[in-house]
């Protein structure tokens, strides 16, 4: 048995459309400036991370926190 955690960054989806911090184009540009990848993630990219962790290829991976955030945490420092 494995137990892992996916930590998504900003994902471009309807869930975030109402985010108070992303109401104007300048809000979005300011957030994008913090992400080294230069764009938000996609739901498919989050799903690929989960797919990997649930696959046999990750059978020996456990206790992992996988950031899928385009480098946001690194870019913040």
N, C-alpha and C positions, 0 to 999 in steps of 0.2 A: 504494500500500500504506500502511496506517496501523497503528500500534502504540500501544495504550492499555492502561491498567490500571484495574480497578475495585477500590477498597479498601472492602470491606464492614465495617460496624460489627457490633454484636451482632444476630445474626439468630436469631429464634425458630424453631429447628428441632431435630430429634433430634440433630444433630451437637453442639449445645451443652448438651443435657440433662445430660450428665455433667461439665460444667465445674466444677472445684473451687471456683470463685468464685461459683457460683450454686446452692448446695445448699439454702439455706433461703429462706423468703419475705423475710426481712430482707436477705439477700444480694441478692436480685433487686431489692428496693426501693432499696437503696443504689446499685446499678448504674443503675437507671432514673432516679434523681435526677441523674445525670451527663449524661443525654441530653436536650437541650432539646426534642426531639420528644415526650418522655415515654413512649416505648414502644420495644420492639425493632423492627427491620425484619422484613420477610417475605421468603421466598425469591422470591416474585413480584416484589418491588421490586428485588431484585438483578438478576433476569432482565431487567427493563425497562431498567435502566441498560446492561446488556450489549447488549440489542436495539438501543438507540439508537446505541451506539458502532459496532455492526456495520451500521447502516443507511446508506443514501445520504445522509440528512440530516446525518450526521456525517462525510461524505467528506473534509472539510478539517480534521478534528480528528485530530491525531496527537501522540504524546508526552505525552498527558494522563494524570494520576492523578486519577481521579474518586472522591472520597469519597462513599460512600452509607452514612452513619452517623447520620442524624438529628441532626446537629450535635454529636456526641460530642466531637470534637476541639476545637471552639469552646467547648463547655460545660466542658471540663476546665481552661480557662484563665480 
